[in-house]
Amino acid sequence: MGMFDRVLVANRGEIAVRVIRTLKRLGVHAIAVYSDADADAPHVALADEAVRIGPAAASESYLDPTRIVRAALETGAQAIHPGYGFLSENAAFGRACADAGIVFVGPGALALEVMGDKIRAKRHVEASGVPVVPGVSEPDATDDELLDAAPHVGFPILVKPSAGGGGKGMQVARDQSELEHALPAARRVARAAFGDDTLLLERFVERPRHIEVQVLADAHGNVIHLGERECSLQRRHQKVVEEAPSPLLDAATRARIGAAACDAARSVEYLGAGTVEFLVSDAAPDEFFFIEMNTRLQVEHPVTELVTGVDLVEQQLRIAAGETLAIAQDDVRMTGHAIEARVYAESPERGFLPSTGDVIAWRAPSGEGVRVDAGIREGQRITADYDPMIAKVIAHGSDRAEALDRLDAALAATVLLGVETNIAFLRTLLAHPDVRAGHLDTGLIDRLPEAAAAGAPADAATDASADPASDPLERVARAARERDARAAAAGDHAWRSARGWRIAVSDAGSPGSESGDGDRSTVATAADGTVWVHLDGRTGAFARLDRRAALDARLALLERGGSADPELRAPMPGSVTTLLVADGDPVAAGQAVLAIEAMKMEHRVTATVAGVARIRVAVGEQVARDQVVARVEPAAERDEAGPAASDDRPRDDAHDAAVPNASHQE
């Protein structure tokens, strides 16, 4: 057949940009698709051609097979590259492409159907002699049947939706009581996310290592692996940092696990690039258990590309075009070490809840061994419509220590203002002694102290922190505000009317030089008056002081006698997915009242005090961050004054014990 002339990329964000770059390098006409929310997105600008496919909601755009296939037909695309997430592992979409005479850049129907169902995949590989984790995988099992089977599996137990991926809906139950609550919650998430609430149970392996093997298979019977990736640094089952090769495996185990991955691929007549995932015992690295096979490109594929020199997207395209693999197993060499960190639009200080906002400054890092995969630009709006991962920073070095150092330096140089991110948390994580030593497991992040989990920098606990005015970030922000005030007083119309601005601080008279912090800073002011500062690898946001709001908050606290705020507020913008209590029901402190979903994550809002719940929202309603969604009338308040109306005053403490189900394309 030969290489394609025109390929449509059925995705968005950083992966669409990454695929389009390879297409353009190969001289292939790249066609992008976009929703209304992405009309000005970088992947649209980079492509040779772009087609609107619908409104912002993914279900009406990127997840609609009919719209995607129609766009391909209208533009004359010979093939569709699905990226990852969205329709990349959808067997029905693969069939729709075939019916339309379009090549699906991915595996065939057998692999999609078998490996797309965790229960079927587990049985399939188990029958082939591949070791699997003990568990229950009956497709029609009821909650009662799963509860009865649990003692035979052994606690702790991991509850997993069969049809999905990315950790969505996964929950750990350490006893029968926890399992009783976990099953209905997991079914609810699975039904909403995948349209299939089938669940399976697995023994939860304590302190496991998550290691996956990259495979390539062509239509001529050739199957090879490109080594393994260590993906053990996860938060609530969601990968955060990945590396290649694993610091755990020796050469013999690498060969064995690679051979097992190739056997799994052959068993389903695999075609293209895929990943076979295993749990490996930290105490016994020669023991590994099959978890699942991801039948598409992985988010973390860049680390494999950097250590092997193989462009995986190019290989996908050549295999889909019918070419024979030009690489034999003996040709694969892993040189040096590579580590990737996922940059999420989220707030570690608020329990890693997704954040939204306008990107008012963006500067990607550069330097030897540094690669950045991103799909954002200055002025772009980060919404709650899609996944919170907005960029990946990857570093390659001659060894693991050099790769870690380069990645930390790259993250420090990453400037992203206007939306909260996890960059500070990533740097704290990379500095952890266990991470530096390669002593990893999937629970390491969840065991971190609260300050470390929130991303507090290692040098933050100094005397300067007690006096905000002595913090360099605060000094830069104050200098920027003074500059703003002087410009406004002088009648500088452009300065006053601009919705966002950016200045570089210097010692020689440039804007903000009063701070005395040199030309190391990037400063930008958002439309709401918040000053964002990046300085010496740190980022801070300084909100405009609203004295009336602060006074109201203090008065409200005094009225409550310092007690918790009975107003329950949305921890993030999103959609109300379920009401766990009815209006007027009694609730206990800590009891879940309702759930909100955004960016493929579900979070529970819990009562801060005991009393009677007064619900302010309905299922399906869109809510804003900090919007009052319910109120708990304490018993004393009801007895003395009757039901109290909400006044929408700012809260003084976090009330939401958010329980995010791990999200994301992976």
C-alpha positions in Angstrom: 0.0 0.0 0.0 2.8 2.4 0.9 2.7 5.3 3.3 -0.6 7.3 3.5 -1.0 10.6 1.8 -3.7 12.0 4.2 -4.3 11.1 7.8 -6.9 12.4 10.2 -6.0 12.7 13.9 -9.1 12.0 16.0 -7.9 13.6 19.2 -6.9 16.9 20.8 -4.3 18.5 23.1 -0.7 17.4 23.4 -1.2 14.0 21.8 -2.8 15.5 18.7 0.2 17.9 18.4 2.7 15.0 18.8 1.0 12.9 16.1 0.7 15.8 13.7 4.4 16.5 14.1 5.4 13.0 12.9 2.9 13.2 10.1 4.4 16.5 8.8 7.9 15.1 9.2 6.9 12.2 7.0 5.3 14.5 4.4 1.8 13.3 5.2 -1.1 15.8 5.0 -2.3 16.1 8.6 -6.0 16.7 9.3 -7.2 17.8 12.7 -10.6 17.8 14.3 -11.8 20.1 16.9 -14.8 20.9 19.2 -16.0 24.5 19.8 -13.8 24.6 22.9 -10.7 23.9 20.8 -11.3 26.1 17.8 -8.1 28.1 18.5 -6.1 25.2 20.0 -2.5 24.5 19.0 -3.3 21.2 17.3 -5.7 23.0 15.0 -3.1 25.6 14.0 -0.4 23.0 13.4 -2.4 20.8 11.1 -2.7 21.2 7.4 -6.4 21.1 7.6 -9.0 21.1 10.4 -12.7 20.1 10.7 -15.2 21.2 13.3 -16.9 18.1 14.8 -19.3 19.5 17.4 -19.7 21.3 20.7 -17.4 21.2 23.7 -18.9 18.1 25.2 -16.8 15.1 24.3 -19.8 12.9 23.9 -20.9 15.2 21.0 -17.5 15.6 19.4 -14.4 13.6 20.1 -16.4 10.6 21.4 -18.8 10.5 18.4 -17.7 7.9 15.9 -20.1 9.1 13.2 -18.8 12.6 13.3 -15.2 11.5 13.2 -15.7 9.1 10.2 -17.7 11.7 8.4 -14.9 14.2 8.8 -12.4 11.7 7.4 -14.6 11.0 4.4 -15.2 14.7 3.7 -11.5 15.4 3.8 -10.3 12.3 1.9 -8.4 10.9 4.8 -7.1 7.4 4.1 -6.5 6.6 7.8 -7.4 7.8 11.2 -5.0 8.0 14.1 -6.9 7.9 17.4 -4.1 9.0 19.7 -5.0 7.7 23.2 -8.2 8.0 25.2 -11.4 8.9 23.5 -12.1 6.3 20.8 -8.6 4.7 20.6 -9.7 1.4 22.1 -13.3 1.4 20.9 -13.9 -1.8 18.8 -17.1 -0.3 17.3 -15.1 2.7 16.1 -12.6 0.4 14.5 -15.3 -1.4 12.7 -16.9 1.9 11.6 -13.6 2.9 10.1 -13.3 -0.4 8.2 -16.9 -0.2 6.9 -16.1 3.3 5.6 -13.0 2.1 3.8 -10.7 4.0 6.2 -7.7 2.4 7.9 -7.8 2.5 11.7 -4.3 3.1 13.0 -4.5 0.5 15.7 -5.0 -3.2 16.2 -7.7 -5.4 14.7 -11.1 -6.3 16.1 -9.9 -9.4 18.0 -7.3 -7.5 20.1 -9.7 -4.6 20.7 -12.5 -6.9 21.9 -10.4 -9.3 24.0 -8.0 -6.8 25.6 -10.7 -4.1 25.9 -12.5 -6.2 28.5 -10.3 -6.8 31.6 -12.2 -9.9 32.5 -11.9 -11.5 29.1 -8.3 -10.4 28.8 -7.3 -11.9 32.1 -9.0 -15.3 31.2 -7.4 -15.2 27.8 -3.8 -14.8 29.0 -4.3 -17.1 32.0 -5.3 -19.8 29.6 -2.0 -19.2 27.8 0.0 -19.7 31.0 0.7 -16.1 31.8 0.6 -15.5 35.6 -2.3 -13.3 36.8 -3.3 -11.8 40.1 -5.9 -13.8 42.1 -9.4 -12.4 41.7 -13.0 -12.8 40.5 -14.0 -11.9 37.0 -17.5 -13.2 36.4 -19.1 -10.7 33.9 -22.6 -11.1 35.4 -21.7 -11.2 39.0 -24.0 -9.2 41.3 -22.8 -7.1 44.3 -23.9 -9.9 46.6 -22.0 -12.5 44.7 -18.9 -10.4 44.7 -19.2 -9.8 48.4 -19.5 -13.6 48.9 -16.5 -14.3 46.8 -14.3 -11.6 48.4 -13.0 -13.7 51.4 -11.7 -16.3 48.9 -9.8 -13.6 47.0 -8.4 -12.2 50.2 -8.3 -8.6 51.4 -7.2 -5.9 50.6 -9.2 -6.1 47.3 -9.1 -3.8 44.3 -12.5 -3.1 42.7 -12.0 -2.4 38.9 -14.5 -1.6 36.2 -14.1 -4.1 33.4 -14.7 -1.9 30.4 -12.5 1.1 31.3 -9.0 2.3 31.9 -7.1 5.1 33.5 -8.0 4.0 37.0 -11.5 5.5 36.7 -13.8 3.9 39.2 -11.0 1.8 40.9 -11.4 1.6 44.7 -9.5 -0.3 47.3 -11.5 -2.1 50.0 -9.6 -3.4 53.1 -12.5 -5.3 54.6 -16.1 -6.5 53.9 -17.6 -3.2 55.1 -15.5 -1.1 52.8 -16.3 -3.4 49.9 -20.0 -2.9 50.5 -19.6 0.8 49.9 -17.0 0.5 47.1 -19.1 -1.7 44.8 -22.0 0.7 44.2 -19.7 3.7 43.8 -17.5 1.8 41.3 -20.6 0.7 39.3 -21.9 4.3 39.2 -18.6 5.7 37.8 -18.2 2.8 35.4 -21.7 3.2 34.0 -21.2 7.0 33.5 -17.8 6.7 32.0 -18.0 3.6 29.9 -21.7 2.7 29.7 -20.9 -0.6 31.3 -21.0 -1.2 35.1 -19.4 -4.7 35.0 -16.9 -5.0 37.8 -14.1 -7.4 38.7 -12.2 -8.0 41.9 -8.5 -8.5 42.3 -6.2 -9.1 45.2 -4.6 -5.8 46.0 -0.8 -6.4 46.0 0.8 -4.3 48.7 3.7 -2.1 47.7 3.7 -3.4 44.1 5.7 -2.1 41.1 3.8 -1.2 38.0 5.9 -2.2 35.0 4.8 -2.2 31.4 6.3 -3.5 28.2 6.1 -1.7 24.8 5.4 -4.0 21.9 5.3 -3.6 18.1 3.6 -6.1 15.8 3.1 -6.0 12.1 0.8 -7.9 9.7 3.5 -10.3 8.7 3.9 -12.1 12.0 6.7 -10.1 13.5 6.4 -9.1 17.1 9.1 -7.3 19.1 9.3 -5.4 22.4 11.2 -2.2 23.1 11.9 -2.8 26.7 9.9 -1.8 29.8 8.8 1.4 31.5 8.5 1.8 35.3 5.1 3.5 36.1 5.0 2.9 39.8 4.7 6.6 40.8 1.0 6.9 40.8 -1.6 8.8 42.8 -4.9 7.0 43.3 -4.1 4.6 40.5 -3.2 7.4 38.1 0.4 7.6 36.7 2.3 10.7 37.5 6.0 10.0 36.7 7.2 7.3 34.3 10.7 6.2 33.3 12.6 3.8 31.1 14.2 1.4 31.8 12.9 0.3 35.2 15.6 0.6 38.0 14.3 -2.7 39.4 14.7 -5.2 36.6 17.9 -7.0 35.7 18.7 -8.2 32.1 17.3 -11.7 32.6 14.0 -10.5 34.0 13.7 -7.9 31.3 14.0 -10.6 28.7 11.4 -12.8 30.4 8.8 -10.1 30.9 9.4 -8.9 27.3 8.9 -12.4 25.9 5.7 -12.7 27.9 4.4 -9.4 26.5 5.1 -10.5 23.0 3.3 -13.8 23.6 0.3 -11.9 24.9 0.3 -9.8 21.7 0.6 -12.8 19.4 -2.3 -14.5 21.2 -4.7 -11.8 19.9 -3.1 -11.3 16.5 -1.9 -7.9 17.6 -1.2 -5.2 15.0 0.6 -1.9 15.7 2.0 -0.4 19.0 0.6 -1.7 22.3 1.5 -2.0 25.9 1.3 -5.0 28.2 1.1 -4.1 31.9 2.4 -6.1 34.8 2.5 -6.0 38.6 6.0 -6.9 39.8 6.8 -7.7 43.4 9.3 -5.2 44.8 10.6 -8.0 47.1 10.7 -10.6 44.4 11.4 -8.8 41.0 11.5 -12.1 39.1 7.7 -12.6 39.8 5.3 -10.6 37.6 1.5 -10.7 37.1 -0.4 -9.7 34.0 -2.8 -6.7 34.6 -4.0 -5.7 31.2 -3.0 -4.8 27.7 -3.5 -1.2 26.4 -4.2 -1.5 22.7 -2.9 1.9 21.7 -0.2 4.4 22.2 0.5 5.3 25.9 0.8 8.7 27.4 4.3 7.8 28.6 5.6 6.6 25.2 8.2 9.4 24.9 10.5 7.7 27.5 10.7 4.6 25.3 11.4 6.8 22.2 14.2 8.6 24.0 16.1 5.5 25.1 15.5 3.4 21.9 15.5 6.2 19.3 12.4 4.7 17.7 9.5 7.0 16.7 6.5 5.0 17.9 4.0 7.0 15.9 5.9 6.5 12.7 6.0 2.8 13.4 2.2 2.8 14.0 1.7 4.5 10.6 4.0 2.2 8.7 2.5 -1.0 10.2 -1.0 0.3 9.5 0.1 1.0 5.9 1.1 -2.7 5.6 4.8 -2.3 5.9 7.0 -5.0 7.5 8.8 -4.0 10.7 12.3 -2.7 9.8 13.4 -3.4 13.4 14.3 -6.9 14.7 14.5 -7.8 18.4 18.3 -7.9 18.3 18.3 -4.3 16.9 16.7 -2.9 20.0 19.1 -1.1 22.3 18.2 1.0 25.4 20.7 3.8 25.7 20.7 6.0 28.9 17.7 6.7 31.0 14.6 8.8 30.4 12.0 10.2 32.9 8.6 11.9 32.1 6.5 14.0 34.4 2.8 14.7 33.6 1.8 18.3 34.2 -1.8 18.5 35.3 -4.1 21.5 35.7 -4.9 20.7 39.3 -4.5 22.1 42.8 -2.4 19.9 45.1 -3.3 22.2 48.0 -7.0 21.3 47.4 -6.5 17.6 47.3 -5.4 17.6 43.6 -8.8 18.8 42.4 -8.8 19.9 38.7 -8.4 23.6 38.1 -9.5 25.8 35.3 -8.5 29.2 34.0 -6.9 31.2 31.2 -3.2 30.5 30.4 -1.8 34.0 30.7 1.9 33.0 30.4 3.4 29.8 28.9 7.1 29.1 28.3 8.3 25.5 27.8 11.7 24.5 29.1 14.6 23.6 26.8 18.1 22.3 27.1 20.1 19.2 26.5 18.1 16.0 26.8 14.8 17.9 27.4 11.6 17.2 25.5 8.2 18.8 26.0 5.0 17.5 24.6 2.3 20.1 25.0 -0.9 21.3 23.4 -1.4 24.7 25.1 -0.8 28.3 24.2 -1.0 31.7 25.9 -4.6 32.9 25.9 -6.1 29.4 25.9 -8.9 28.6 28.3 -8.4 25.4 30.3 -11.9 24.1 30.9 -13.5 21.3 32.8 -14.6 19.6 29.5 -11.5 17.4 29.1 -8.7 15.6 30.9 -6.6 17.8 33.2 -3.3 16.7 31.8 -2.0 19.7 29.7 1.7 18.9 29.1 4.5 16.4 29.6 8.0 17.3 30.4 10.6 14.6 29.6 14.3 14.4 30.2 17.0 12.0 28.9 20.4 11.4 30.5 23.3 9.1 30.3 22.1 7.5 33.5 19.1 7.8 35.9 20.7 10.4 38.2 21.4 12.8 35.2 17.9 12.3 33.8 16.4 13.1 37.2 18.5 16.3 37.5 17.6 17.4 34.0 13.9 16.8 34.6 13.9 18.8 37.8 15.7 21.7 36.1 13.3 21.6 33.2 10.3 21.7 35.6 11.8 24.6 37.4 12.1 26.5 34.1 8.6 25.7 33.0 6.5 28.9 33.2 2.7 28.3 33.3 0.7 31.1 34.8 -3.1 31.6 35.0 -4.1 28.1 36.1 -3.0 26.0 39.1 -0.7 23.1 38.3 1.1 20.2 40.0 4.6 21.4 39.0 5.8 22.2 42.5 4.5 18.8 43.7 6.4 17.0 40.9 9.6 18.7 41.9 9.1 17.7 45.5 8.4 14.1 44.4 11.5 13.9 42.3 13.6 15.1 45.3 12.2 12.3 47.6 15.0 10.0 48.8 13.1 6.9 47.8 12.5 8.3 44.3 16.1 9.2 43.9 17.2 5.8 45.1 14.7 4.0 42.8 12.8 2.5 45.7 9.4 2.9 44.2 5.9 1.4 44.6 2.4 2.4 43.5 1.5 3.6 47.0 4.5 5.9 47.6 2.8 9.1 46.7 -0.3 8.4 48.8 1.9 7.8 51.8 3.6 11.2 51.5 3.0 13.7 54.4 0.3 16.3 53.6 2.8 19.1 53.0 4.9 17.1 50.6 1.7 15.8 48.8 0.7 19.4 48.3 4.0 20.2 46.7 5.6 22.3 49.4 9.2 23.0 48.2 12.0 21.6 50.2 13.4 25.1 51.0 10.0 26.6 51.9 10.2 25.9 55.6 12.4 28.9 56.4 12.0 32.0 58.6 11.1 33.9 55.5 7.9 32.0 55.2 6.6 33.5 58.5 6.7 36.9 56.9 4.9 36.9 53.5 6.5 40.3 52.7 10.0 38.7 52.8 9.1 36.0 50.3 10.6 36.9 46.9 7.4 35.9 45.1 5.5 38.3 47.3 8.0 41.1 46.7 7.7 40.6 42.9 3.9 40.6 43.1 3.9 43.8 45.3 6.2 45.5 42.8 3.9 44.5 40.0 0.9 45.9 41.8 2.7 49.2 42.5 3.6 49.5 38.8 -0.1 48.8 37.9 -1.3 51.5 40.3 1.2 54.1 39.0 0.2 53.3 35.4 -3.5 53.6 36.2 -2.9 56.9 38.0 -1.0 58.2 35.0 -3.9 57.4 32.8 -2.2 54.6 30.9 -5.3 53.3 29.1 -3.7 50.3 27.6 -2.3 49.2 31.0 -5.7 49.6 32.7 -7.8 48.0 30.0 -5.6 44.9 29.3 -7.2 41.7 30.5 -3.8 40.1 31.2 -0.2 41.3 30.9 3.2 39.9 31.3 6.5 41.5 32.4 10.0 40.3 32.9 11.5 41.7 36.2 15.0 43.1 36.0 17.3 45.2 38.1 17.8 47.9 35.5 14.6 49.7 35.4 12.2 47.4 33.7 8.7 47.0 35.1 8.7 45.6 38.6 12.4 46.3 39.2 11.5 47.5 42.7 11.5 43.9 43.8 15.2 43.6 43.4 15.0 40.0 42.3 16.7 40.4 38.9 15.5 39.4 35.5 14.6 35.8 36.7 10.9 36.4 37.0 7.8 36.2 34.8 4.8 38.1 36.1 1.3 38.3 34.7 -2.0 39.7 35.9 -5.2 37.8 35.3 -8.5 39.5 34.4 -9.7 39.1 38.0 -6.7 41.1 39.3 -4.7 38.0 40.5 -1.0 38.5 40.1 0.8 35.4 39.0 4.6 35.2 39.5 7.2 32.6 38.4 10.6 33.1 40.1 13.5 30.7 40.6 11.5 27.6 39.8 8.5 28.6 42.0 5.1 29.9 41.1 2.7 31.9 43.2 -0.7 33.5 42.7 -1.6 36.6 44.7 -5.3 37.4 44.7 -6.5 41.0 44.8 -7.4 41.9 48.3 -11.2 42.3 48.7 -11.5 43.9 52.1 -15.3 43.6 52.2 -15.2 39.8 51.4 -12.4 39.3 54.0 -14.5 41.2 56.6 -17.6 39.2 55.8 -15.7 35.9 56.1 -14.3 37.0 59.5 -17.8 38.0 60.8 -19.3 34.7 59.5 -16.6 32.8 61.4 -17.3 34.8 64.6 -21.0 34.1 64.2 -20.3 30.3 64.1 -18.0 30.6 67.1 -15.1 29.3 65.0 -16.9 26.1 64.0 -16.8 24.5 60.6 -18.7 26.2 57.8 -22.1 24.5 57.3 -22.2 25.7 53.7 -21.0 22.9 51.4 -19.3 24.3 48.3 -18.3 22.7 45.0 -14.5 22.0 45.2 -14.3 22.3 41.5 -16.3 23.4 38.4 -18.3 20.4 37.1 -21.5 18.5 36.9 -23.5 17.0 39.8 -23.6 13.3 39.1 -25.6 12.0 42.1 -27.3 13.1 45.3 -26.3 10.7 48.1 -28.9 12.1 50.5 -32.3 13.8 50.0 -33.2 17.3 51.0 -34.2 17.2 54.6 -32.3 14.0 55.4 -30.2 13.9 58.6 -26.5 13.6 58.0 -23.4 13.0 60.2 -20.2 15.0 60.1 -18.0 13.5 57.3 -21.0 11.8 55.5 -21.0 12.2 51.7 -23.8 14.4 50.5 -23.4 14.5 46.8 -20.9 13.9 44.0 -19.5 16.2 41.3 -17.7 15.1 38.2 -15.3 17.1 36.0 -12.3 16.2 33.8 -13.2 12.5 34.1 -13.0 12.6 37.9 -15.8 12.2 40.5 -15.5 14.0 43.9 -17.7 13.6 46.9 -18.7 16.6 48.9 -19.1 15.7 52.6 -20.9 17.3 55.6 -18.7 19.4 57.9 -21.2 19.2 60.8 -24.0 16.9 61.9 -27.5 18.1 61.1 -30.1 18.2 58.3 -29.1 18.5 54.7 -30.6 21.2 52.5 -29.8 20.5 48.9 -29.3 23.4 46.6 -28.6 21.6 43.3 -30.0 18.9 41.1 -28.4 15.9 39.3 -27.0 17.1 36.0 -26.6 20.7 37.1 -23.4 22.5 36.2 -21.8 24.2 39.1 -18.9 26.6 39.6 -16.0 26.2 41.9 -16.9 27.3 45.5 -20.6 27.5 44.5 -22.9 26.5 47.4 -24.3 23.1 46.6 -25.8 22.2 50.0 -26.1 23.4 53.5 -26.2 21.4 56.7 -28.4 22.9 59.4 -26.8 22.0 62.7 -29.3 20.8 65.3 -28.7 23.8 67.6 -29.4 26.2 64.7 -32.6 24.5 63.7 -33.8 24.4 67.3 -33.1 28.1 68.0 -33.8 29.8 64.7 -35.4 27.3 62.3 -34.0 26.7 58.8 -31.4 29.3 57.8 -31.1 30.6 54.3 -27.8 30.5 52.5 -25.9 33.7 52.2 -23.2 32.4 49.8 -20.4 33.9 52.1 -16.8 32.7 51.5 -15.9 29.6 53.5 -13.0 29.6 55.8 -12.0 26.0 55.7 -12.1 23.1 53.3 -15.2 21.0 53.9 -15.0 18.6 51.0 -13.4 15.3 51.7 -12.9 14.8 48.0 -12.6 11.2 46.9 -11.4 11.5 43.3 -11.5 8.4 41.2 -8.3 8.3 39.2 -8.9 9.9 35.9 -7.3 10.4 32.7 -6.7 8.9 29.3 -4.6 6.2 31.0 
